[in-house]
Amino acid sequence: MSAHHRGMMKLALAVMFAAIAAVPASPQSPPPTGQKLTLSSAMIRGYIVLQRDLLEAAELMPEADYLFKPTPETRPFGQLVSHLALSQFDFCSRLQGGPSPKATEKEETPRSKALLIALLKESAKFCDPLVNAMTDEGMVQLMKAGPNEVARGLAVAGLNTHGNEMYGTIAVYLRLKGIVPPTTARQKPAPTKGG
């Protein structure tokens, strides 16, 4: 398989998984009926829920554990948060049509929990108006991406896909420290039999 075909396959899978992840699942209650879920509304809704989950997860980890690494080969928790925030700036700068305002920042740069939380919030503040303004028509408009032209919606799909991947990793780090991830904590306990 050529590099071009592998790239197209990765892109197709990313879009598919982003679309699936964009509508949050709730095993305890059926989804409301009568809704119209357009591509843009589902992607925006997924983005909003994801931003809440990412921020809550970052806030849950104690500052001392921002240096925690499950294995020597993995990144410390704080670097995951830094990577996430800087990646969000990168994805959304593509939507804006300019360079990332944090292009010169490195994820490896040591930062306190407070600075990393602020950076994550700043990345969401940068992305929010760009993502929330997305329409179905805007999702298919082409934009420049290096030597290529790509649909604008792919930036949102990539943002959501990458964010969900990072949330999954962050959730494992939290679990290893005995902390329940926010998405699990929000789930209602299943009713017990007999009472």
C-alpha positions in Angstrom: 0.0 0.0 0.0 1.4 3.4 -1.0 2.0 6.2 1.5 -0.8 8.1 -0.2 -3.3 5.3 0.3 -2.2 4.8 3.9 -2.7 8.6 4.5 -6.1 8.5 2.9 -7.1 5.5 5.0 -6.0 7.2 8.2 -7.9 10.3 7.2 -11.1 8.3 6.5 -10.8 6.5 9.8 -10.2 9.7 11.7 -13.3 11.3 10.2 -15.4 8.2 10.9 -14.2 7.9 14.5 -14.6 11.6 15.1 -18.2 11.5 13.8 -18.9 8.5 16.1 -17.2 10.2 19.1 -19.0 13.5 18.4 -22.3 12.2 19.9 -21.7 11.3 23.5 -23.0 7.9 24.6 -25.2 7.6 27.6 -25.8 3.9 28.4 -28.5 4.7 31.1 -30.9 6.8 29.0 -31.9 6.7 25.3 -31.0 9.7 23.2 -33.8 12.3 22.8 -35.9 11.7 19.7 -36.8 14.2 17.0 -33.4 15.8 16.9 -31.7 16.8 13.6 -28.1 15.9 13.9 -26.2 17.6 11.0 -22.6 16.9 10.5 -21.6 20.3 11.9 -23.9 20.2 14.9 -22.7 16.7 15.9 -19.0 17.7 15.5 -19.6 20.9 17.5 -21.5 19.1 20.2 -18.7 16.5 20.4 -16.1 19.2 20.7 -17.9 21.0 23.5 -18.3 17.8 25.6 -14.7 16.8 24.9 -13.4 20.2 26.0 -15.3 19.9 29.3 -14.0 16.3 29.9 -10.3 17.3 29.1 -10.3 20.3 31.4 -12.0 18.3 34.2 -9.5 15.5 33.8 -6.5 17.9 33.9 -7.9 19.6 37.0 -8.4 16.2 38.8 -4.7 15.2 38.7 -2.8 16.6 41.8 0.0 18.9 40.9 2.6 16.5 42.3 1.4 13.8 39.8 1.9 16.1 36.8 5.4 14.5 36.7 3.9 11.0 36.8 5.0 8.6 34.0 3.6 5.0 34.0 6.7 3.8 32.3 10.1 5.4 31.5 9.2 5.5 27.8 6.0 7.5 28.3 5.4 11.2 28.6 4.7 12.6 32.1 1.1 13.6 32.7 1.9 17.3 32.4 3.4 16.9 29.0 0.2 15.1 27.9 -1.7 18.3 28.9 0.8 20.5 27.1 0.8 18.3 24.0 -3.0 18.5 24.0 -3.2 22.3 24.3 -0.5 23.0 21.7 -2.1 20.5 19.3 -5.5 22.3 19.7 -3.8 25.6 18.8 -2.3 23.9 15.8 -5.6 22.4 14.5 -7.5 25.6 15.0 -4.9 27.8 13.5 -5.5 25.8 10.3 -9.2 26.8 10.5 -8.2 30.4 11.1 -5.8 30.3 8.1 -2.7 31.4 9.9 0.2 30.0 11.9 -0.4 28.8 15.5 0.0 31.5 18.1 2.0 28.9 20.0 4.1 27.6 17.1 7.4 28.2 19.0 6.3 26.6 22.2 7.5 23.1 23.1 5.4 20.5 24.9 8.5 19.4 26.8 8.9 22.8 28.5 8.4 22.3 32.2 5.2 24.1 33.4 3.3 24.0 36.6 -0.2 22.6 36.8 -1.7 26.1 37.0 0.2 27.1 33.8 -0.9 24.0 32.0 -4.5 24.4 33.0 -4.3 28.0 31.8 -2.7 26.9 28.5 -5.5 24.3 28.0 -8.2 26.9 28.7 -6.4 29.3 26.3 -6.4 26.7 23.5 -10.1 26.1 24.0 -10.8 29.9 24.0 -8.8 30.1 20.7 -10.7 27.2 19.2 -14.2 27.8 20.5 -15.3 30.6 18.1 -13.8 28.8 15.1 -15.4 25.5 15.8 -18.8 26.9 17.0 -19.0 28.9 13.7 -18.7 25.8 11.6 -21.7 25.0 9.3 -22.4 22.0 7.1 -21.5 24.1 4.1 -18.3 25.3 5.9 -17.2 21.8 6.7 -16.8 21.0 3.0 -15.1 24.2 2.0 -11.5 23.7 1.0 -8.7 25.3 2.7 -4.9 25.3 2.2 -3.0 22.7 4.2 0.6 22.8 3.2 0.8 21.8 -0.5 -2.8 20.4 -0.4 -6.3 21.6 -0.2 -8.5 19.8 2.4 -12.1 20.2 3.7 -12.3 22.5 6.7 -14.3 20.0 8.5 -11.3 17.7 8.6 -9.6 20.1 11.0 -12.6 19.8 13.4 -12.6 16.0 12.9 -8.9 15.8 13.6 -9.3 18.1 16.7 -12.0 15.8 18.1 -10.2 12.6 17.2 -7.0 13.7 18.7 -8.7 15.0 21.8 -10.6 11.8 22.4 -7.3 9.8 22.0 -5.6 12.1 24.5 -8.6 11.8 26.9 -8.3 8.0 26.8 -4.6 8.2 27.6 -5.2 10.8 30.4 -7.9 8.6 31.8 -5.5 5.7 32.2 -3.0 8.0 34.0 -5.8 9.1 36.4 -6.8 5.5 37.0 -3.2 4.5 37.8 -3.3 7.2 40.5 -6.6 5.9 41.9 -8.6 8.8 40.4 -12.0 8.2 38.6 -12.0 10.0 35.2 -14.8 12.6 34.9 -16.8 10.7 32.3 -17.0 7.7 34.5 -17.8 9.8 37.6 -20.7 11.4 35.8 -22.4 8.1 35.0 -25.3 7.2 37.1 -24.8 3.9 39.0 -26.8 1.0 37.6 -29.8 0.1 39.7 -29.2 -2.8 42.1 -31.4 -5.8 42.0 -33.8 -6.2 44.9 -33.7 -2.6 46.1 
